[in-house]
């Protein structure tokens, strides 16, 4: 059996797959495989350890007649055509839960960075511009007793609420449904209401058709002029053209993004010209411990599938229960 890992990974993960008896192909170049390289690489694989930069669509699946299981390195799997995979009986898996705390850590760090201006004030010191004491100079924003609006109160959003509680913030959230356990947060019936009362808005909703461009000019105009937007979910949730205009025109005070469209964002993108926009290179889950756990979950998914069992973190079990390739 043959397994393709589409980016470099931890040696421990590769070793487990090899000890399972698989031939492991690792794409260890600095850049993701091109489309043609990926299509060529999947021709005779049984398992695929995939990443968000890999478009796994009808065309790719048709090139992989032996493929039984796709394990996505991450929670989101919008790069995979799950419907097409399900029709072919291919198990699609992800790594839920394990990165929730790390992602919330980064989201809250971005919030604190903007609130207390740790992204720009150190440069004043480095440039020798500190000057004399000015009681009205270098003013930042408090975090305590400010209102955090959480859009999407799943695992990551819930962890964000817990962190906000520790800073004595008022927390509100909007979700498809009201949660039984709210972690001290107050449910908002509408996104509009949440946006109008929040000092910080943190996005944690999944990306789908209904959430693409969820945050556009209409929503920015509803926010406080002093509000900060934080996005650690997926780039397309935010309309970046409208975000640029909102930041330039003062509709909102700032934005901190871990995700963009495209990724990587071009170095000449106009958002990068703004002092009130901070962009990270999609690293919310990028700690050694978390990424190692994610890698081992991917391996667990693949080995279970190739043994003929439904993987523990399979997202389409119900759809392939009667036509699974796993038993073949």
DRENVEX-276815 format. One record per residue (C-alpha): z, x, y. Coordinates in pm, whole numbers, plus 50000, padded with zeros to 5 digits. Example, Ala and Ser with C-alpha at 12.3 -4.5 7.8 and 13.67 -1.06 7.14 Angstrom:
BEGIN
507805123049550 507145136749894 
***
This chain:
BEGIN
500005000050000 499285011650355 501245005550675 500005011951029 502515020351305 500615017151632 502825040651840 505185069051763 508575059251624 511785074151492 511425096951187 514175076851015 511995045851019 508995064150877 511115079450603 512375045550486 508825032450459 507675063250270 510615060650032 509565024749972 506325039349841 504005031850129 501355053650285 502365053850652 499805059250927 501405066351265 499435065551590 501315093651762 498985100852052 500305097352407 498175066352473 497855034052277 494865031752045 491755018352210 490384985152096 487745001351875 490265025851729 492674997751647 489984976451484 488975005751270 492565014351176 493454979851037 490664977050782 492704984350472 496344980350583 498934958150416 501494959350695 501354964551071 504194977051290 502814964851621 503604969051990 503084948052300 500014968452401 498174958252082 496084926752107 496294910951763 493734883151779 491124865851560 488794895651572 491434920351459 492794897551187 489284892851047 489044930751011 492254932450806 491714912450484 494724928150308 497184923650593 500314904750485 502904911150755 502914920251125 506214932251266 506364933151647 508534959951807 510314936452048 511374900552100 508214888552273 505074885652063 502624869552306 500154897352220 499784882251871 497734851351796 500374835151576 498244804251511 495404824951368 497794846451167 499444815451023 496124800950913 495534832850716 499034832550567 500144863950752 503824866750838 504544874451203 507944889651283 509894902651579 513234919251659 515424892151817 518964895951943 519254933351916 517944941252264 519614912652451 522554932652581 520484962952681 517994940952868 520804922753047 522344956553135 519154966853309 518644933153479 522144934653623 521664971053721 518564960953917 520554933354085 523304957654183 520784983854294 519234960054545 522484943754655 524184976854736 520984995054836 521395023654593 517595024854568 517045035754930 520235047955100 520535080554898 517225091355051 518765089155397 521365114555292 518805137055121 516585136455430 519455146355661 519305112955844 522885101655783 523965106056143 527175094256305 529265065056180 527645032056274 529665000856186 526474980256173 524375006255995 523295006855632 524554971455566 524114959055212 525014926855031 528094917654833 527684908654469 530994890754421 530974853654506 527204853754551 525094829554346 522994841854057 520284818553931 519224824853572 515854811153464 515924808453085 519374807852928 518564822252588 520154853052437 519334876052727 520054850452997 523434843552838 524264880652840 523284881753206 525704853253278 528524872053107 527934902453325 527814881253640 531144865453547 532704899953545 531614904353906 533034870654015 529584856254082 528724819554090 526194814353813 523664786153784 520884782953529 517794762853450 516644758553094 514514734252898 517754718452780 521374720352884 523294744752665 526424735952471 527864770052554 527214778652918 529254810652969 530734797853294 527344788453440 526334755153591 523194737353473 520524729353732 518224700053656 515254716453822 513944751153895 513464741054257 517154733254295 518144766354137 515844786054366 517164769454680 520814778754616 520504813354457 521064846954625 519634864454320 517114849554076 516804866253735 513934856353503 514594854953128 512254827253011 509554833852748 505934837852848 503694808952754 501064786852915 503644767053111 505494797553245 502484818353349 502684821553730 505954802353718 507004821654028 504284816754290 504254810854664 505644775454636 508684788954454 509114818654690 509164794954987 512004775654822 514134806954790 516474819955056 514934845855289 517754868955182 517204863354807 516254889854551 513964883454253 514574901953926 512024900853645 512724916653305 510814891553091 506984893753118 504734903153407 502514871853411 505554849653481 505244861953842 502134857854054 502004892954197 499564884454478 501934857654602 504924880454551 503344906754775 502754881155050 506284867455012 507794902255045 505614911855343 506214879255527 509954877755460 509924847055239 512314866755015 514194898955080 513204919654777 512034921554418 512994943454124 510514942953837 510674958453493 507364942253393 504034939353573 500374929453536 498814951553419 501024976753247 501105003953354 500644991853709 498055013053899 499605038954128 497655024654422 498824988754367 499904973354696 503324963054561 504135000154530 503615004254904 506574981654984 510074994755046 511554961654931 509924962054588 511354983254305 509294986753987 510505001153656 508145011353370 509074983153126 512175000152992 514794972552968 515334979252597 514825016752624 518115030952506 518305052852199 520655029652011 518704997952083 515255012352014 516515027051686 517864993051579 514564976951675 512635002351466 514834995951163 514394958251204 510624963051209 510874983250888 513084956750728 510534929850815 507644949550667 509404959550345 510584923850282 507084910650336 505434936250112 507964928649840 506744892849850 509694878050036 509754860650371 510934886650625 514344880550782 512934877951135 509744858851062 508684835551345 506124815251151 507804808750815 507284771150833 503584775750909 502834798350613 505204784350354 502334769550153 499614795850210 501454828650242 499704861450160 503114876450085 502944867249717 499484881649670 
***
